[in-house]
């Protein structure tokens, strides 16, 4: 007893006020009891005036004032809709359990009752929030690292409060994770019959793993099946449960080699036959009514198109591809420029039968790799040598820089789109990394099939929110209320019910092309992409300067604007701000590329669509990777990122065949396939255009020799690139004028 009292006394006296700082003596992080006591004493010194309700609760809980903490969290919960309080409910049950005599038993019983009183959809969302996106290990390491990093014998009040917050998260979730994991999974079994041991043999002898989810009491009822085909094994069960809760049978099939399949894991290459065979298997089951629909995003969007490569299965009635990647089109390259983000993805999906979160989350490894590569100047095809681990899939990508037969065999190609005659709803976002993949399918389908029954839904969404539920703020842009639609739970199932059950079509789909106009609270609905615009703003580059920026002119001119890029210089990079994050900022790098500004716009206009570029230039190389970024300079002086383009000039005319440029002669390159956007541009704004050359640690560096870019290195950088743009170069913005005549 005396020993315990002495320990508490020493801990309490290891934290003392010193002006606006606290004296602080670190304890071994492994001594959990001492750490807990120290954090309790630290919490008692924290000022609770002018703190948020949630911060007050955290401080009260770590202080051990559980009764006060209970009052505070109940007040916060009362003010929060149930669908937004998944974490708050855990906090409530945690503090109630701390007030009981048996923490574990009380928490389990409380959480079990809570689940039984919840709807199917709420429990599904609990799974997605607390299990699929479980952050407990992060909370533990975040506190441990923050604590261990303290190198002084004093800490600020702010640092103390930050430590309390991190300790709170570590404490609550590390002590409850296994409990609510088990209860959520038990609750799923109460609601659904989940058969996760199905293995189907393909015609070539390979195996594909399948999961079937059915509502209890309805497993023999003939219903339509909602299929998700995914390489992300173990991450789609909640989607199948949602399908079952909406009156369908939910089915998941994983890429061959994943989950229970004994076949090799090879992304992309077999979905064009495997998914069709899974649809055929579904249609022959006793519980099937011979109607199948597919949905899913990213890779799971690609698989839907792959299933129709050779023909559309008679049972497949509709697909809803969201943020769909198009192999060889926008993944892993963008307009034939190979990015390195796919390098780590390969390990994430092929290291084991499920997903390797440890590999994908090893940001130090990936950042070190790309920085080492850039600094060293070695060839791009040496990445895995630098990494110390062979990346077979990556090497395959590099062997196919053209859109050749390797890529073409994966998804429909040209006339193969003409036979796809089922209703389709494509969903993407203005800031979706795979937008150009989604738009490739939409454009090709409409090109080769007249009057295709294909709808498009777009808004201010990114790769995640365009397949789930948009959030109120996207990269510091506040969405209008009309943009806050629930895609995953509402729009998707309104569409599926429309096609499969004959119900009303989603009201938001008033025409074939439906898009939310940023900086307004309205949607526009048009019969085609071309109908989105009724005018064009065309700007020509010029060498006339105003306040350090070149000016954009309305007509061609005799200007020559020179950009010099020294590929040997690795102390700086070019085109580092192409990625739109955040969307609006006070400043941009005025020395990165050639920057041009327009005159002040004299009226409001809406940019609707993808900008085009027609660049005329001479250069001293045989090739170049070009970039164009489009900003709105607002009347308030902020830069709003509208769109961008990155592409290899030698493929601008034909992505299937490289056509080298002519050194020291006039070259004309047409740029298309930029990111589509719809946004109101206010009167008083200017358009900013940044023309640049891509040279950074995020993608290949094209040294311009005309040889394989993957094999080029800094040894090819003896002569800097000099590119001279003429005043015949132009950037064209598709716009909509409300009062256009």
C-alpha distance (Angstrom), angle and dihedral (degrees) to the residues before:
residue distance angle dihedral
X1 . . .
X2 3.80 . .
X3 3.80 88.9 .
X4 3.82 92.2 53.4
X5 3.80 91.6 47.2
X6 3.79 90.3 49.7
X7 3.82 90.9 50.7
X8 3.82 92.0 51.8
X9 3.80 90.5 45.8
X10 3.80 92.3 52.3
X11 3.81 92.3 47.0
X12 3.79 92.6 48.4
X13 3.77 90.1 50.8
X14 3.80 92.5 48.0
X15 3.83 87.7 73.6
X16 3.79 117.1 58.8
X17 3.80 135.1 158.6
X18 3.79 116.3 -104.3
X19 3.82 108.3 174.6
X20 3.79 106.6 -69.6
X21 3.78 90.2 -14.6
X22 3.77 136.6 70.3
X23 3.76 125.5 -134.6
X24 3.77 106.8 -123.0
X25 3.78 133.6 -171.1
X26 3.78 116.5 -164.0
X27 3.78 121.2 -128.7
X28 3.79 125.8 -156.1
X29 3.81 106.4 -80.9
X30 3.80 89.0 -135.7
X31 3.82 91.3 63.1
X32 3.80 96.6 86.3
X33 3.82 95.2 173.9
X34 3.78 93.5 53.0
X35 3.81 91.5 44.1
X36 3.81 90.4 51.8
X37 3.78 91.8 51.3
X38 3.78 92.1 46.2
X39 3.81 92.0 50.4
X40 3.81 89.4 49.0
X41 3.80 90.8 54.5
X42 3.80 90.4 45.1
X43 3.80 90.8 51.9
X44 3.79 90.5 52.2
X45 3.80 88.9 58.5
X46 3.79 93.9 51.0
X47 3.78 115.6 105.0
X48 3.81 110.6 -122.6
X49 3.78 96.0 -165.7
X50 3.80 116.3 109.9
X51 3.79 93.8 6.8
X52 3.77 125.1 129.6
X53 3.77 120.5 -96.6
X54 3.78 90.8 -110.1
X55 3.81 93.1 49.9
X56 3.79 89.2 48.9
X57 3.79 89.7 53.6
X58 3.80 91.4 50.4
X59 3.77 92.6 50.9
X60 3.81 92.4 46.6
X61 3.77 92.0 49.4
X62 3.80 95.4 49.1
X63 3.81 89.2 45.9
X64 3.79 87.0 57.1
X65 3.81 93.0 -117.0
X66 3.79 92.0 137.3
X67 3.81 97.4 162.4
X68 3.80 91.8 54.4
X69 3.79 90.1 43.2
X70 3.81 90.1 52.6
X71 3.80 91.6 53.7
X72 3.80 91.3 48.7
X73 3.80 96.7 48.2
X74 3.81 92.7 45.8
X75 3.79 89.2 54.2
X76 3.80 91.1 50.1
X77 3.81 92.3 47.4
X78 3.80 91.9 49.8
X79 3.81 88.5 58.2
X80 3.83 94.8 46.9
X81 3.84 127.1 77.7
X82 3.79 111.9 -117.5
X83 3.81 93.6 -117.7
X84 3.82 89.5 59.7
X85 3.78 100.0 46.9
X86 3.80 106.1 68.8
X87 3.80 90.5 127.1
X88 3.79 95.1 39.3
X89 3.79 90.8 56.3
X90 3.81 90.2 54.2
X91 3.82 88.7 51.7
X92 3.81 90.9 50.7
X93 3.77 93.9 50.8
X94 3.79 91.0 44.0
X95 3.80 94.3 55.4
X96 3.81 91.8 43.3
X97 3.79 88.8 52.6
X98 3.81 90.7 49.3
X99 3.80 88.5 56.5
X100 3.81 91.3 53.4
X101 3.78 130.4 81.3
X102 3.81 93.7 -119.1
X103 3.81 112.2 40.2
X104 3.81 98.2 -173.5
X105 3.80 97.2 45.2
X106 3.80 93.1 44.9
X107 3.79 93.9 48.3
X108 3.81 93.3 47.7
X109 3.80 94.0 48.9
X110 3.78 92.7 44.5
X111 3.80 93.8 48.7
X112 3.79 92.2 44.8
X113 3.80 91.3 54.0
X114 3.79 90.1 45.3
X115 3.82 90.9 54.6
X116 3.79 93.7 46.7
X117 3.80 89.7 54.5
X118 3.81 92.2 49.2
X119 3.80 128.5 90.3
X120 3.79 123.8 -111.0
X121 3.78 91.3 -105.4
X122 3.80 94.2 49.1
X123 3.81 91.7 53.0
X124 3.81 90.0 47.1
X125 3.79 89.2 53.3
X126 3.80 90.2 48.1
X127 3.79 88.3 55.8
X128 3.80 92.2 49.5
X129 3.79 92.7 47.0
X130 3.79 102.4 38.8
X131 3.81 103.8 27.3
X132 3.80 110.0 23.9
X133 3.79 91.5 40.1
X134 3.80 95.6 32.4
X135 3.80 108.3 163.4
X136 3.80 99.3 179.2
X137 3.80 95.5 112.4
X138 3.79 88.8 50.3
X139 3.80 91.6 50.4
X140 3.79 90.4 51.5
X141 3.79 95.3 48.4
X142 3.80 92.5 40.8
X143 3.79 92.3 58.0
X144 3.80 93.9 40.5
X145 3.80 92.6 50.3
X146 3.79 93.5 44.7
X147 3.78 91.5 49.3
X148 3.80 94.5 44.8
X149 3.80 92.1 47.7
X150 3.81 92.9 62.5
X151 3.78 102.9 111.7
X152 3.79 100.9 169.9
X153 3.79 131.8 72.2
X154 3.81 88.5 -126.4
X155 3.78 132.5 58.3
X156 3.78 131.1 -171.3
X157 3.79 123.2 -111.5
X158 3.82 88.5 -112.4
X159 3.80 90.8 52.9
X160 3.80 90.3 49.3
X161 3.79 92.1 52.1
X162 3.80 90.1 47.0
X163 3.80 89.8 52.6
X164 3.80 90.5 50.8
X165 3.79 91.1 51.8
X166 3.80 92.3 49.8
X167 3.79 92.8 44.7
X168 3.80 89.7 50.1
X169 3.82 91.7 55.1
X170 3.79 92.4 45.5
X171 3.79 92.4 48.2
X172 3.79 99.5 45.8
X173 3.78 98.7 43.7
X174 3.80 99.3 37.7
X175 3.81 89.6 54.9
X176 3.82 97.0 44.0
X177 3.80 106.3 31.4
X178 3.78 98.8 92.5
X179 3.81 90.3 43.0
X180 3.79 98.1 55.1
X181 3.82 91.7 36.2
X182 3.80 89.2 59.6
X183 3.80 94.7 43.3
X184 3.81 94.3 49.1
X185 3.80 90.9 49.5
X186 3.80 91.9 47.4
X187 3.78 89.1 50.2
X188 3.81 90.9 52.6
X189 3.80 89.3 56.4
X190 3.79 89.5 50.5
X191 3.81 90.4 56.4
X192 3.81 103.2 33.5
X193 3.78 144.0 33.8
X194 3.80 104.0 -129.5
X195 3.80 117.4 -168.0
X196 3.80 105.8 -173.5
X197 3.80 98.9 162.1
X198 3.81 100.8 76.1
X199 3.81 116.7 127.1
X200 3.80 120.7 -177.2
X201 3.79 124.0 -161.4
X202 3.78 116.2 -135.0
X203 3.80 122.9 -141.4
X204 3.80 91.0 -102.2
X205 3.82 91.5 53.4
X206 3.79 97.4 -102.1
X207 3.80 121.6 131.0
X208 3.78 130.7 -123.2
X209 3.80 123.5 -167.5
X210 3.81 118.6 -135.8
X211 3.82 134.0 -169.7
X212 3.81 120.9 -158.6
X213 3.82 120.2 -161.3
X214 3.81 119.9 -171.3
X215 3.77 133.1 171.9
X216 3.81 111.4 -105.6
X217 3.77 111.5 -99.3
X218 3.81 92.0 21.9
X219 3.79 103.5 69.9
X220 3.81 93.8 113.3
X221 3.80 95.9 41.0
X222 3.79 112.3 111.9
X223 3.78 107.4 -118.0
X224 3.76 141.1 150.6
X225 3.79 115.0 -88.1
X226 3.79 123.8 -130.4
X227 3.80 108.5 -149.7
X228 3.79 129.7 -160.7
X229 3.80 116.6 -171.5
X230 3.78 109.9 -162.0
X231 3.77 145.0 162.8
X232 3.80 88.9 -154.5
X233 3.79 96.8 90.3
X234 3.78 114.6 -161.7
X235 3.80 95.8 18.0
X236 3.81 104.2 84.6
X237 3.80 104.1 59.5
X238 3.79 93.5 100.4
X239 3.79 89.2 56.9
X240 3.80 90.3 54.1
X241 3.81 90.2 48.1
X242 3.79 90.1 51.8
X243 3.80 89.2 52.4
X244 3.81 89.9 51.5
X245 3.80 91.6 48.3
X246 3.82 89.1 51.5
X247 3.80 93.5 56.4
X248 3.80 102.8 -89.0
X249 3.78 138.5 97.8
X250 3.81 110.5 -102.7
X251 3.80 118.4 -140.1
X252 3.80 130.5 -177.8
X253 3.77 124.5 -169.8
X254 3.77 121.4 -174.4
X255 3.78 130.0 -149.7
X256 3.79 111.2 -87.0
X257 3.78 110.2 -85.4
X258 3.80 93.5 32.7
X259 3.80 128.2 109.2
X260 3.85 108.8 -12.1
X261 3.80 96.8 -6.5
X262 3.80 114.9 114.1
X263 3.80 92.9 -157.8
X264 3.82 123.2 106.5
X265 3.81 115.4 -86.7
X266 3.79 108.9 -112.8
X267 3.81 115.9 163.2
X268 3.82 120.3 -141.8
X269 3.79 99.5 -3.0
X270 3.82 104.1 91.8
X271 3.80 107.2 29.6
X272 3.81 90.0 92.6
X273 3.82 88.7 71.7
X274 3.81 105.0 18.1
X275 3.81 97.8 58.3
X276 3.80 92.1 49.8
X277 3.81 89.4 53.6
X278 3.81 91.6 49.7
X279 3.81 89.9 52.2
X280 3.78 88.0 51.0
X281 3.82 90.5 50.8
X282 3.82 91.3 50.5
X283 3.80 92.3 50.4
X284 3.80 90.5 57.0
X285 3.82 97.3 51.7
X286 3.80 119.9 108.9
X287 3.82 91.7 -122.7
X288 3.80 93.6 52.1
X289 3.81 123.9 98.5
X290 3.82 87.9 -160.5
X291 3.80 92.5 -102.8
X292 3.80 120.0 117.1
X293 3.79 129.8 177.1
X294 3.79 128.1 -176.2
X295 3.77 132.7 -152.6
X296 3.77 138.3 164.1
X297 3.76 144.6 117.4
X298 3.79 138.7 -103.6
X299 3.83 108.0 -11.9
X300 3.80 87.4 6.1
X301 3.80 87.9 57.0
X302 3.79 92.0 52.0
X303 3.81 91.8 53.3
X304 3.80 91.1 59.5
X305 3.78 91.8 57.9
X306 3.80 90.8 41.8
X307 3.81 90.1 57.3
X308 3.82 89.0 63.0
X309 3.80 97.0 46.4
X310 3.80 94.5 109.6
X311 3.79 101.4 19.0
X312 3.78 141.5 -28.6
X313 3.79 112.6 -98.3
X314 3.84 109.7 -121.8
X315 3.81 90.2 -125.5
X316 3.80 93.7 54.5
X317 3.80 105.0 96.0
X318 3.81 102.8 169.8
X319 3.78 144.6 -10.1
X320 3.80 130.1 -149.5
X321 3.81 106.3 -161.3
X322 3.79 113.0 -173.1
X323 3.81 124.9 -166.4
X324 3.79 87.4 -16.0
X325 3.76 119.6 -164.9
X326 3.80 116.2 -138.4
X327 3.82 110.4 -151.8
X328 3.78 111.5 -129.0
X329 3.80 91.8 9.7
X330 3.80 106.2 68.4
X331 3.79 100.8 -13.2
X332 2.98 129.8 95.6
X333 3.80 86.6 -7.2
X334 3.79 131.5 38.4
X335 3.80 113.7 -141.7
X336 3.83 86.5 -20.8
X337 3.82 94.9 -49.9
X338 3.80 108.5 122.4
X339 3.81 113.2 -137.1
X340 3.78 121.1 -156.4
X341 3.82 98.4 -135.6
X342 3.79 89.0 90.3
X343 3.81 90.4 59.7
X344 3.81 93.5 78.5
X345 3.82 93.3 36.7
X346 3.79 89.5 67.0
X347 3.80 91.8 62.6
X348 3.80 91.4 43.6
X349 3.80 92.6 60.7
X350 3.82 103.0 29.4
X351 3.82 105.3 39.9
X352 3.80 93.1 83.9
X353 3.80 143.9 -4.7
X354 3.78 91.9 -84.2
X355 3.82 125.2 22.2
X356 3.78 130.6 -50.3
X357 3.79 102.4 -137.2
X358 3.78 91.5 169.2
X359 3.80 91.6 59.4
X360 3.79 95.2 43.7
X361 3.79 91.9 47.2
X362 3.79 95.0 49.8
X363 3.80 92.5 106.3
X364 3.78 92.5 162.9
X365 3.81 89.5 60.2
X366 3.79 95.2 48.3
X367 3.80 96.0 41.8
X368 3.79 91.2 47.2
X369 3.79 90.3 48.8
X370 3.79 96.8 52.0
X371 3.81 92.7 41.9
X372 3.80 92.7 48.4
X373 3.79 90.4 48.5
X374 3.79 92.3 50.0
X375 3.79 95.2 45.6
X376 3.81 94.4 45.3
X377 3.79 95.0 48.2
X378 3.80 93.2 -142.8
X379 3.79 119.7 152.3
X380 3.79 119.1 -78.2
X381 3.80 90.1 -118.2
X382 3.82 88.7 66.0
X383 3.80 93.9 66.9
X384 3.78 95.3 104.9
X385 3.80 90.5 45.8
X386 3.79 88.6 56.5
X387 3.80 89.2 45.5
X388 3.79 92.4 50.3
X389 3.80 94.0 -132.9
X390 3.79 127.9 91.7
X391 3.81 112.4 -116.3
X392 3.81 104.0 -163.3
X393 3.78 95.8 177.5
X394 3.79 91.0 51.1
X395 3.78 91.0 51.9
X396 3.79 89.0 51.3
X397 3.79 90.5 53.7
X398 3.79 91.3 51.8
X399 3.80 90.7 51.5
X400 3.82 89.7 61.4
X401 3.83 109.8 51.0
X402 3.82 91.5 150.5
X403 3.78 124.6 67.0
X404 3.80 90.0 -103.0
X405 3.80 137.4 154.1
X406 3.81 91.7 -71.2
X407 3.80 89.8 65.7
X408 3.80 97.8 31.0
X409 3.80 93.4 61.8
X410 3.81 91.2 62.4
X411 3.82 102.7 63.2
X412 3.82 138.2 14.2
X413 3.80 113.7 -65.1
X414 3.78 125.6 -154.7
X415 3.83 109.6 -57.8
X416 3.80 91.0 21.4
X417 3.82 86.5 76.0
X418 3.81 89.9 61.9
X419 3.82 93.2 72.7
X420 3.82 94.2 54.0
X421 3.79 99.6 100.5
X422 3.81 103.3 156.8
X423 3.82 125.2 106.4
X424 3.81 112.7 -89.9
X425 3.79 133.4 -170.7
X426 3.81 114.4 -161.6
X427 3.80 117.4 -165.5
X428 3.79 125.7 -170.1
X429 3.80 140.6 140.0
X430 3.77 139.0 -123.2
X431 3.80 89.3 -114.6
X432 3.79 97.8 37.1
X433 3.80 110.0 128.4
X434 3.81 88.6 -142.6
X435 3.79 96.3 46.0
X436 3.78 93.1 116.7
X437 3.80 89.9 52.8
X438 3.79 91.3 53.5
X439 3.80 90.6 45.9
X440 3.81 92.1 48.2
X441 3.79 90.6 61.1
X442 3.80 92.1 43.6
X443 3.79 93.4 49.1
X444 3.80 96.4 43.8
X445 3.79 92.9 46.7
X446 3.79 91.8 51.9
X447 3.80 91.3 43.0
X448 3.80 95.8 55.4
X449 3.82 100.9 31.0
X450 3.76 116.3 54.3
X451 3.81 113.1 -138.1
X452 3.80 92.3 5.2
X453 3.81 111.8 -167.5
X454 3.78 89.6 -124.5
X455 3.80 125.4 136.4
X456 3.80 127.3 -165.6
X457 3.81 126.4 -153.1
X458 3.81 119.6 -172.9
X459 3.77 137.5 165.0
X460 3.82 144.7 145.1
X461 3.79 92.4 -53.2
X462 3.79 136.2 126.5
X463 3.79 132.7 -144.0
X464 3.80 92.0 -73.4
X465 3.79 104.9 36.4
X466 3.82 93.8 46.2
X467 3.80 88.5 66.8
X468 3.80 99.7 37.0
X469 3.78 128.9 20.3
X470 3.81 123.1 -40.0
X471 3.78 116.9 -121.5
X472 3.79 125.7 -134.1
X473 3.79 93.5 -109.3
X474 3.79 125.5 38.8
X475 3.80 114.0 -169.6
X476 3.85 89.7 -31.6
X477 3.82 95.1 -44.8
X478 3.81 113.0 118.8
X479 3.80 111.2 -136.3
X480 3.78 120.2 -135.0
X481 3.83 115.5 -114.7
X482 3.81 91.4 -109.0
X483 3.82 90.0 59.7
X484 3.82 92.6 57.4
X485 3.78 97.8 91.3
X486 3.80 123.8 149.9
X487 3.79 101.8 -122.5
X488 3.80 99.1 175.0
X489 3.79 99.8 46.5
X490 3.81 104.2 25.7
X491 3.82 116.7 20.5
X492 3.80 94.0 39.8
X493 3.80 95.2 51.3
X494 3.78 94.1 40.6
X495 3.80 86.1 58.3
X496 3.81 94.2 44.9
X497 3.80 91.3 48.5
X498 3.82 88.6 48.8
X499 3.81 93.4 54.2
X500 3.81 101.3 32.3
X501 3.80 102.5 32.6
X502 3.78 102.9 27.2
X503 3.78 94.7 -115.9
X504 3.79 126.4 146.3
X505 3.79 118.8 -63.6
X506 3.84 114.4 -109.8
X507 3.79 107.2 -83.0
X508 3.79 91.9 -133.4
X509 3.82 90.0 66.3
X510 3.79 96.7 77.2
X511 3.80 92.0 150.1
X512 3.80 139.7 0.7
X513 3.82 94.7 -82.9
X514 3.82 115.6 44.9
X515 3.78 122.6 176.3
X516 3.79 139.4 164.1
X517 3.80 114.3 -126.4
X518 3.80 110.7 -132.8
X519 3.81 117.0 -129.1
X520 3.80 88.6 27.7
X521 3.79 132.7 74.8
X522 3.79 94.3 -128.3
X523 3.77 142.1 94.9
X524 3.78 124.6 -140.8
X525 3.79 123.2 -147.8
X526 3.81 122.6 -159.5
X527 3.82 135.3 169.9
X528 3.82 93.2 -125.5
X529 3.78 144.2 0.7
X530 3.79 91.2 -99.8
X531 3.80 89.8 55.7
X532 3.82 90.0 60.7
X533 3.80 89.9 80.2
X534 3.78 135.6 49.5
X535 3.80 99.9 175.4
X536 3.81 143.2 20.9
X537 3.78 133.5 -131.7
X538 3.79 105.7 -149.0
X539 3.78 119.5 -169.6
X540 3.80 127.6 -173.0
X541 3.77 123.2 -153.3
X542 3.78 117.2 -114.8
X543 3.80 138.1 179.2
X544 3.79 93.8 -130.4
X545 3.80 110.2 116.0
X546 3.77 133.4 -150.1
X547 3.81 120.9 179.5
X548 3.83 93.0 -16.6
X549 3.82 94.2 -51.0
X550 3.77 126.3 101.6
X551 3.78 115.6 -122.0
X552 3.78 130.4 -118.2
X553 3.79 115.5 -130.8
X554 3.78 130.6 -157.6
X555 3.82 93.0 -133.4
X556 3.81 138.4 44.4
X557 3.79 113.8 -90.8
X558 3.78 141.8 -179.3
X559 3.80 95.4 -101.7
X560 3.79 125.7 135.8
X561 3.79 117.7 -161.7
X562 3.79 117.7 -172.2
X563 3.80 126.9 -152.0
X564 3.79 118.1 -172.6
X565 3.80 120.7 -165.0
X566 3.80 121.3 -173.1
X567 3.80 105.7 -155.4
X568 3.79 89.9 -172.0
X569 3.80 92.5 63.0
X570 3.80 108.0 89.6
X571 3.78 96.5 171.7
X572 3.79 90.0 84.2
X573 3.80 139.5 31.5
X574 3.78 136.7 -147.4
X575 3.79 127.8 -134.9
X576 3.78 95.6 17.0
X577 3.82 95.6 148.2
X578 3.80 101.0 52.9
X579 3.80 93.3 106.4
X580 3.83 111.4 86.1
X581 3.80 102.6 -124.6
X582 2.99 116.3 150.6
X583 3.77 99.9 16.1
X584 3.79 96.1 -146.8
X585 3.78 125.9 34.5
X586 3.77 139.0 163.1
X587 3.80 96.1 -123.6
X588 3.78 142.2 19.6
X589 3.80 129.5 -163.7
X590 3.80 103.4 -86.7
X591 3.80 91.6 -169.3
X592 3.81 97.8 56.2
X593 3.80 105.5 95.5
X594 3.79 130.3 -36.8
X595 3.80 112.4 -40.5
X596 3.78 122.5 -157.7
X597 3.79 130.1 -177.9
X598 3.77 132.3 -162.4
X599 3.75 128.9 -138.1
X600 3.78 116.3 -88.4
X601 3.80 110.6 -76.0
X602 3.78 110.4 -114.3
X603 3.80 95.9 -155.1
X604 3.79 141.0 23.8
X605 3.80 114.7 -87.7
X606 3.80 133.9 176.1
X607 3.78 118.5 -132.4
X608 3.79 104.0 -142.2
X609 3.78 118.0 -179.7
X610 3.80 141.0 -4.7
X611 3.78 121.0 -32.5
X612 3.81 119.7 -125.2
X613 3.78 129.4 -144.1
X614 3.78 131.8 -155.8
X615 3.77 108.2 -173.6
X616 3.78 124.2 -173.7
X617 3.78 116.6 -168.8
X618 3.76 149.6 137.1
X619 3.79 122.8 -130.9
X620 3.76 139.9 174.5
X621 3.82 95.1 -124.6
X622 3.80 137.6 67.5
X623 3.80 96.0 -120.9
X624 3.78 143.9 9.6
X625 3.80 138.6 -171.3
X626 3.79 106.6 -128.1
X627 3.77 130.8 -158.9
X628 3.79 132.7 -167.9
X629 3.81 123.1 -173.9
X630 3.78 122.7 -168.1
X631 3.82 121.3 -153.0
X632 3.76 136.0 175.6
X633 3.79 111.1 -137.0
X634 3.79 99.0 -151.2
X635 3.81 124.0 -142.7
X636 3.82 85.9 -107.0
X637 3.81 90.8 58.5
X638 3.81 99.6 -106.5
X639 3.79 126.0 132.6
X640 3.81 115.4 -125.7
X641 3.81 115.0 -165.1
X642 3.80 107.8 -130.9
X643 3.79 107.2 168.7
X644 3.78 144.9 -34.8
X645 3.78 143.9 -155.7
X646 3.80 131.0 -152.0
X647 3.78 119.7 179.2
X648 3.80 147.1 143.7
X649 3.79 110.5 -105.2
X650 3.80 93.1 -145.0
X651 3.83 89.9 61.7
X652 3.80 98.5 40.6
X653 3.80 91.7 100.2
X654 3.80 97.1 41.1
X655 3.81 126.2 8.4
X656 3.80 89.3 -160.6
X657 3.79 97.9 57.4
X658 3.77 130.3 37.2
X659 3.80 115.8 -130.2
X660 3.78 111.2 -170.6
X661 3.78 120.7 -140.2
X662 3.78 124.8 -114.8
X663 3.80 112.9 -109.4
X664 3.80 115.8 -130.0
X665 3.80 91.7 5.1
X666 3.78 131.7 98.9
X667 3.81 112.1 -85.1
X668 3.78 126.2 -171.5
X669 3.79 118.3 -157.6
X670 3.79 124.8 -176.1
X671 3.81 114.0 -150.4
X672 3.78 121.5 -156.6
X673 3.78 136.3 146.7
X674 3.80 94.9 70.9
X675 3.79 120.7 153.6
X676 3.82 112.8 -73.8
X677 3.79 118.4 -129.0
X678 3.78 140.8 170.9
X679 3.80 115.0 -154.5
X680 3.76 137.4 145.9
X681 3.81 111.2 -120.1
X682 3.77 110.2 -154.4
X683 3.76 125.4 -131.8
X684 3.80 108.5 -95.3
X685 3.82 93.6 39.2
X686 3.79 126.0 118.5
X687 3.79 129.7 -146.1
X688 3.80 114.9 -123.9
X689 3.80 118.9 -159.6
X690 3.81 120.9 -168.6
X691 3.81 114.9 -163.9
X692 3.77 112.7 -167.7
X693 3.78 149.5 149.9
X694 3.80 118.7 -111.9
X695 3.81 110.2 -115.8
X696 3.79 114.7 145.2
X697 3.78 143.3 102.2
X698 3.82 95.8 -86.8
X699 3.81 100.6 73.9
X700 3.78 146.6 10.1
X701 3.78 117.3 -58.0
X702 3.78 112.7 -129.5
X703 3.81 105.5 -150.0
X704 3.79 91.5 -174.7
X705 3.81 101.0 -121.1
X706 3.78 91.6 126.8
X707 3.80 91.1 -123.0
X708 3.81 125.9 112.6
X709 3.80 104.0 -52.3
X710 3.80 90.9 -145.5
X711 3.81 89.7 61.8
X712 3.79 97.2 45.7
X713 3.79 117.4 102.8
X714 3.77 142.0 173.8
X715 3.79 86.8 -76.8
X716 3.81 85.0 75.5
X717 3.81 91.9 54.8
X718 3.79 101.1 82.5
X719 3.80 93.5 115.0
X720 3.82 117.4 47.5
X721 3.78 118.0 -126.1
X722 3.78 113.1 -103.6
X723 3.77 115.0 -169.3
X724 3.79 121.0 179.4
X725 3.82 116.6 -161.8
X726 3.79 119.2 -158.7
X727 3.78 130.2 -142.5
X728 3.80 88.5 -107.2
X729 3.81 87.7 73.8
X730 3.78 113.3 105.1
X731 3.79 143.6 -178.1
X732 3.81 116.9 -151.3
X733 3.80 122.5 -157.2
X734 3.82 118.8 -161.7
X735 3.78 108.0 -136.8
X736 3.77 142.0 178.1
X737 3.78 119.2 -138.7
X738 3.78 114.2 -163.5
X739 3.80 92.3 -152.1
X740 3.79 96.8 38.3
X741 3.80 114.8 147.1
